[in-house]
Amino acid sequence: MSAPLTLDIDGPVATITYNRPDKLNAMTPEMAALMIEAVERCNTDPAVRAVVLTGTGKAFCAGSDIAELDRYATPWDFRNRPEYCDALRALLKPSIAAINGYAFGGGLEMALSCDIRIASDTARMAAPEIKLGWIGGGGMTALLAHSIGPSNAAMMVMTGDPVDAAQALGWGLVSEVTAPDALLDRARAIAATIASRAPIAAETARANLKAAYNMPLERAVAYERDLQAVCFATEDAAEGRAAFAEKRTPDFSRR
């Protein structure tokens, strides 16, 4: 049997693929463990500069496998389980979600945890937990509110109804919509572009964006300026200035 979650590294771009197409790539504890391993590999491999996430078949990921939830003896055990969204948010490298189909529940939370989201024109996204008697627990409400505003977020989490790719694009939930057969190539092209930039600066920009959500403006600007100074002190920054002066492509080395 093939692994239910795979990691493929091609040069500076890694691809994490949810691979349970017969179950719409619904996540299991085994897949959560594999996600933790994949993120650790990406974080510790200096050659990896960007990560693409996608799914096989008709889904990006349909969230947690509901049949697995009864394995937890108590709600507290469920609350303290190894969480795949937490694992993904531990990723240090820039990430692109290639949403090829259903992104429901935890699948939507994983897409929201990525830095950039693009979708095929057949994709559908939903926060359907309310239809089963609970709400999302992997950051759904906060991430949606940041992405599409409180009213649109309320529409999704309080009705549980899906939105299609066109609506997601209109709300800013995704950045681009492509034909299904162009989606993965486009995601990898974005990843390759990011991978060609100075990697310390790209990872710092990612950290800065995350921090800015939690800071008032004055602190956010001051923090950004501090991070700019850190980047400016790197060898890559000196290489960038030299390449600009010499009218050539910079050769960044993560130093």
Contacts in CASP RR format, 6 or more apart in sequence:
PFRMAT RR
TARGET T0000
AUTHOR 0000-0000-0000
METHOD contacts of the structure
MODEL  1
MSAPLTLDIDGPVATITYNRPDKLNAMTPEMAALMIEAVERCNTDPAVRA
VVLTGTGKAFCAGSDIAELDRYATPWDFRNRPEYCDALRALLKPSIAAIN
GYAFGGGLEMALSCDIRIASDTARMAAPEIKLGWIGGGGMTALLAHSIGP
SNAAMMVMTGDPVDAAQALGWGLVSEVTAPDALLDRARAIAATIASRAPI
AAETARANLKAAYNMPLERAVAYERDLQAVCFATEDAAEGRAAFAEKRTP
DFSRR
2 19 0 8 1.000
3 19 0 8 1.000
3 34 0 8 1.000
4 18 0 8 1.000
4 19 0 8 1.000
4 20 0 8 1.000
4 28 0 8 1.000
4 30 0 8 1.000
4 31 0 8 1.000
4 34 0 8 1.000
5 16 0 8 1.000
5 17 0 8 1.000
5 18 0 8 1.000
5 19 0 8 1.000
5 31 0 8 1.000
5 34 0 8 1.000
5 35 0 8 1.000
5 38 0 8 1.000
6 16 0 8 1.000
6 17 0 8 1.000
6 19 0 8 1.000
7 14 0 8 1.000
7 15 0 8 1.000
7 16 0 8 1.000
7 17 0 8 1.000
7 37 0 8 1.000
7 38 0 8 1.000
7 41 0 8 1.000
7 42 0 8 1.000
8 14 0 8 1.000
8 15 0 8 1.000
8 17 0 8 1.000
9 15 0 8 1.000
9 41 0 8 1.000
9 45 0 8 1.000
9 47 0 8 1.000
9 48 0 8 1.000
11 47 0 8 1.000
11 48 0 8 1.000
12 47 0 8 1.000
12 48 0 8 1.000
12 49 0 8 1.000
12 50 0 8 1.000
12 192 0 8 1.000
12 195 0 8 1.000
13 48 0 8 1.000
13 49 0 8 1.000
13 50 0 8 1.000
13 51 0 8 1.000
13 52 0 8 1.000
13 188 0 8 1.000
13 191 0 8 1.000
13 192 0 8 1.000
13 195 0 8 1.000
14 38 0 8 1.000
14 41 0 8 1.000
14 42 0 8 1.000
14 45 0 8 1.000
14 48 0 8 1.000
14 50 0 8 1.000
14 51 0 8 1.000
14 52 0 8 1.000
14 93 0 8 1.000
15 51 0 8 1.000
15 52 0 8 1.000
15 53 0 8 1.000
15 54 0 8 1.000
15 188 0 8 1.000
16 35 0 8 1.000
16 38 0 8 1.000
16 42 0 8 1.000
16 51 0 8 1.000
16 52 0 8 1.000
16 53 0 8 1.000
16 54 0 8 1.000
17 53 0 8 1.000
17 54 0 8 1.000
17 55 0 8 1.000
17 56 0 8 1.000
18 25 0 8 1.000
18 27 0 8 1.000
18 31 0 8 1.000
18 53 0 8 1.000
18 54 0 8 1.000
18 55 0 8 1.000
18 56 0 8 1.000
18 59 0 8 1.000
18 60 0 8 1.000
18 61 0 8 1.000
19 25 0 8 1.000
19 55 0 8 1.000
19 56 0 8 1.000
20 26 0 8 1.000
20 28 0 8 1.000
20 31 0 8 1.000
20 56 0 8 1.000
21 55 0 8 1.000
21 56 0 8 1.000
21 57 0 8 1.000
21 58 0 8 1.000
21 59 0 8 1.000
23 62 0 8 1.000
23 65 0 8 1.000
24 58 0 8 1.000
24 59 0 8 1.000
24 61 0 8 1.000
24 62 0 8 1.000
24 102 0 8 1.000
24 104 0 8 1.000
25 55 0 8 1.000
25 56 0 8 1.000
25 57 0 8 1.000
25 59 0 8 1.000
25 60 0 8 1.000
25 61 0 8 1.000
25 62 0 8 1.000
25 63 0 8 1.000
26 61 0 8 1.000
26 62 0 8 1.000
26 63 0 8 1.000
26 64 0 8 1.000
26 65 0 8 1.000
26 66 0 8 1.000
27 61 0 8 1.000
27 63 0 8 1.000
27 64 0 8 1.000
27 65 0 8 1.000
27 84 0 8 1.000
27 106 0 8 1.000
27 107 0 8 1.000
28 65 0 8 1.000
28 68 0 8 1.000
29 68 0 8 1.000
29 71 0 8 1.000
29 81 0 8 1.000
29 82 0 8 1.000
31 84 0 8 1.000
32 81 0 8 1.000
32 82 0 8 1.000
32 83 0 8 1.000
32 84 0 8 1.000
32 87 0 8 1.000
33 82 0 8 1.000
35 84 0 8 1.000
35 87 0 8 1.000
35 88 0 8 1.000
36 82 0 8 1.000
36 87 0 8 1.000
39 87 0 8 1.000
39 88 0 8 1.000
39 90 0 8 1.000
39 91 0 8 1.000
41 48 0 8 1.000
42 48 0 8 1.000
42 51 0 8 1.000
42 91 0 8 1.000
42 92 0 8 1.000
42 93 0 8 1.000
43 90 0 8 1.000
43 91 0 8 1.000
43 92 0 8 1.000
43 93 0 8 1.000
46 254 0 8 1.000
48 93 0 8 1.000
49 93 0 8 1.000
49 94 0 8 1.000
49 194 0 8 1.000
49 195 0 8 1.000
49 199 0 8 1.000
49 202 0 8 1.000
50 93 0 8 1.000
50 94 0 8 1.000
50 95 0 8 1.000
50 96 0 8 1.000
50 190 0 8 1.000
50 191 0 8 1.000
50 192 0 8 1.000
50 194 0 8 1.000
50 195 0 8 1.000
50 202 0 8 1.000
51 91 0 8 1.000
51 93 0 8 1.000
51 94 0 8 1.000
51 95 0 8 1.000
51 96 0 8 1.000
51 191 0 8 1.000
52 95 0 8 1.000
52 96 0 8 1.000
52 97 0 8 1.000
52 98 0 8 1.000
52 184 0 8 1.000
52 187 0 8 1.000
52 188 0 8 1.000
52 191 0 8 1.000
53 60 0 8 1.000
53 88 0 8 1.000
53 95 0 8 1.000
53 96 0 8 1.000
53 97 0 8 1.000
53 98 0 8 1.000
53 110 0 8 1.000
53 111 0 8 1.000
53 114 0 8 1.000
54 60 0 8 1.000
54 97 0 8 1.000
54 98 0 8 1.000
54 99 0 8 1.000
54 100 0 8 1.000
54 183 0 8 1.000
54 184 0 8 1.000
54 187 0 8 1.000
55 61 0 8 1.000
55 98 0 8 1.000
55 100 0 8 1.000
57 100 0 8 1.000
57 101 0 8 1.000
58 100 0 8 1.000
58 101 0 8 1.000
58 102 0 8 1.000
59 100 0 8 1.000
59 101 0 8 1.000
59 102 0 8 1.000
59 103 0 8 1.000
59 104 0 8 1.000
60 97 0 8 1.000
60 98 0 8 1.000
60 99 0 8 1.000
60 100 0 8 1.000
60 101 0 8 1.000
60 102 0 8 1.000
60 103 0 8 1.000
60 107 0 8 1.000
60 111 0 8 1.000
60 123 0 8 1.000
61 102 0 8 1.000
61 103 0 8 1.000
61 104 0 8 1.000
61 106 0 8 1.000
61 107 0 8 1.000
61 110 0 8 1.000
61 111 0 8 1.000
62 102 0 8 1.000
62 104 0 8 1.000
62 105 0 8 1.000
62 107 0 8 1.000
63 104 0 8 1.000
63 105 0 8 1.000
63 106 0 8 1.000
63 107 0 8 1.000
63 108 0 8 1.000
63 109 0 8 1.000
64 105 0 8 1.000
64 106 0 8 1.000
66 132 0 8 1.000
69 78 0 8 1.000
72 78 0 8 1.000
72 81 0 8 1.000
83 138 0 8 1.000
84 106 0 8 1.000
84 110 0 8 1.000
85 106 0 8 1.000
85 109 0 8 1.000
85 110 0 8 1.000
85 113 0 8 1.000
85 137 0 8 1.000
85 138 0 8 1.000
85 139 0 8 1.000
86 138 0 8 1.000
88 95 0 8 1.000
88 110 0 8 1.000
88 113 0 8 1.000
88 114 0 8 1.000
89 113 0 8 1.000
92 203 0 8 1.000
92 206 0 8 1.000
92 207 0 8 1.000
93 202 0 8 1.000
93 203 0 8 1.000
93 206 0 8 1.000
94 115 0 8 1.000
94 116 0 8 1.000
94 191 0 8 1.000
94 194 0 8 1.000
94 202 0 8 1.000
94 203 0 8 1.000
94 205 0 8 1.000
94 206 0 8 1.000
95 113 0 8 1.000
95 114 0 8 1.000
95 115 0 8 1.000
95 116 0 8 1.000
96 114 0 8 1.000
96 115 0 8 1.000
96 116 0 8 1.000
96 117 0 8 1.000
96 118 0 8 1.000
96 187 0 8 1.000
96 190 0 8 1.000
96 191 0 8 1.000
96 194 0 8 1.000
97 103 0 8 1.000
97 110 0 8 1.000
97 111 0 8 1.000
97 114 0 8 1.000
97 116 0 8 1.000
97 117 0 8 1.000
97 118 0 8 1.000
97 187 0 8 1.000
98 118 0 8 1.000
98 119 0 8 1.000
98 183 0 8 1.000
98 184 0 8 1.000
98 186 0 8 1.000
98 187 0 8 1.000
99 111 0 8 1.000
99 117 0 8 1.000
99 118 0 8 1.000
99 119 0 8 1.000
99 120 0 8 1.000
99 123 0 8 1.000
99 125 0 8 1.000
99 165 0 8 1.000
99 174 0 8 1.000
99 183 0 8 1.000
100 119 0 8 1.000
100 120 0 8 1.000
100 122 0 8 1.000
100 123 0 8 1.000
100 180 0 8 1.000
100 183 0 8 1.000
100 184 0 8 1.000
101 119 0 8 1.000
101 120 0 8 1.000
101 122 0 8 1.000
101 123 0 8 1.000
101 124 0 8 1.000
102 123 0 8 1.000
102 124 0 8 1.000
102 125 0 8 1.000
102 126 0 8 1.000
103 110 0 8 1.000
103 111 0 8 1.000
103 119 0 8 1.000
103 123 0 8 1.000
103 124 0 8 1.000
103 125 0 8 1.000
103 126 0 8 1.000
104 124 0 8 1.000
104 125 0 8 1.000
104 126 0 8 1.000
104 127 0 8 1.000
104 128 0 8 1.000
104 162 0 8 1.000
105 126 0 8 1.000
105 127 0 8 1.000
105 128 0 8 1.000
105 129 0 8 1.000
105 136 0 8 1.000
105 140 0 8 1.000
106 136 0 8 1.000
106 138 0 8 1.000
106 140 0 8 1.000
108 125 0 8 1.000
108 126 0 8 1.000
108 127 0 8 1.000
108 140 0 8 1.000
109 136 0 8 1.000
109 137 0 8 1.000
109 138 0 8 1.000
109 139 0 8 1.000
109 140 0 8 1.000
109 143 0 8 1.000
111 117 0 8 1.000
111 125 0 8 1.000
112 139 0 8 1.000
112 140 0 8 1.000
112 143 0 8 1.000
112 144 0 8 1.000
112 147 0 8 1.000
113 143 0 8 1.000
115 206 0 8 1.000
115 209 0 8 1.000
116 175 0 8 1.000
116 190 0 8 1.000
117 173 0 8 1.000
117 174 0 8 1.000
117 175 0 8 1.000
118 174 0 8 1.000
118 175 0 8 1.000
118 176 0 8 1.000
118 177 0 8 1.000
118 178 0 8 1.000
118 183 0 8 1.000
118 186 0 8 1.000
118 187 0 8 1.000
118 190 0 8 1.000
119 125 0 8 1.000
119 165 0 8 1.000
119 168 0 8 1.000
119 169 0 8 1.000
119 174 0 8 1.000
119 176 0 8 1.000
119 177 0 8 1.000
119 178 0 8 1.000
119 183 0 8 1.000
120 165 0 8 1.000
120 177 0 8 1.000
120 178 0 8 1.000
120 179 0 8 1.000
120 180 0 8 1.000
120 183 0 8 1.000
121 165 0 8 1.000
121 166 0 8 1.000
121 177 0 8 1.000
121 178 0 8 1.000
121 179 0 8 1.000
121 180 0 8 1.000
122 165 0 8 1.000
122 180 0 8 1.000
123 164 0 8 1.000
123 165 0 8 1.000
123 168 0 8 1.000
123 174 0 8 1.000
123 177 0 8 1.000
124 162 0 8 1.000
124 163 0 8 1.000
124 164 0 8 1.000
124 165 0 8 1.000
125 156 0 8 1.000
125 162 0 8 1.000
125 163 0 8 1.000
125 168 0 8 1.000
125 173 0 8 1.000
126 156 0 8 1.000
126 160 0 8 1.000
126 161 0 8 1.000
126 162 0 8 1.000
126 163 0 8 1.000
127 135 0 8 1.000
127 136 0 8 1.000
127 140 0 8 1.000
127 144 0 8 1.000
127 156 0 8 1.000
127 157 0 8 1.000
127 160 0 8 1.000
128 160 0 8 1.000
128 161 0 8 1.000
128 162 0 8 1.000
129 135 0 8 1.000
129 136 0 8 1.000
129 140 0 8 1.000
129 157 0 8 1.000
129 160 0 8 1.000
130 157 0 8 1.000
130 158 0 8 1.000
130 159 0 8 1.000
130 160 0 8 1.000
131 160 0 8 1.000
135 141 0 8 1.000
135 157 0 8 1.000
136 157 0 8 1.000
140 157 0 8 1.000
141 153 0 8 1.000
141 157 0 8 1.000
144 152 0 8 1.000
144 153 0 8 1.000
144 156 0 8 1.000
144 157 0 8 1.000
145 153 0 8 1.000
146 213 0 8 1.000
147 153 0 8 1.000
147 171 0 8 1.000
147 172 0 8 1.000
147 173 0 8 1.000
148 156 0 8 1.000
148 171 0 8 1.000
148 172 0 8 1.000
148 173 0 8 1.000
152 171 0 8 1.000
155 161 0 8 1.000
156 163 0 8 1.000
163 171 0 8 1.000
163 173 0 8 1.000
165 174 0 8 1.000
165 177 0 8 1.000
166 177 0 8 1.000
167 173 0 8 1.000
168 174 0 8 1.000
168 177 0 8 1.000
169 175 0 8 1.000
169 176 0 8 1.000
169 177 0 8 1.000
176 186 0 8 1.000
178 186 0 8 1.000
194 202 0 8 1.000
197 252 0 8 1.000
198 231 0 8 1.000
198 234 0 8 1.000
198 236 0 8 1.000
198 237 0 8 1.000
198 239 0 8 1.000
198 240 0 8 1.000
198 250 0 8 1.000
198 252 0 8 1.000
199 236 0 8 1.000
199 252 0 8 1.000
199 254 0 8 1.000
200 231 0 8 1.000
200 234 0 8 1.000
200 236 0 8 1.000
200 254 0 8 1.000
201 231 0 8 1.000
201 234 0 8 1.000
201 236 0 8 1.000
201 237 0 8 1.000
204 227 0 8 1.000
204 230 0 8 1.000
204 231 0 8 1.000
207 227 0 8 1.000
208 223 0 8 1.000
208 224 0 8 1.000
208 227 0 8 1.000
211 220 0 8 1.000
211 223 0 8 1.000
212 220 0 8 1.000
212 223 0 8 1.000
212 224 0 8 1.000
215 223 0 8 1.000
231 237 0 8 1.000
234 255 0 8 1.000
235 253 0 8 1.000
235 255 0 8 1.000
236 250 0 8 1.000
236 252 0 8 1.000
236 253 0 8 1.000
236 254 0 8 1.000
236 255 0 8 1.000
239 250 0 8 1.000
239 251 0 8 1.000
239 252 0 8 1.000
239 253 0 8 1.000
240 250 0 8 1.000
240 252 0 8 1.000
242 250 0 8 1.000
243 249 0 8 1.000
243 250 0 8 1.000
243 251 0 8 1.000
244 250 0 8 1.000
END
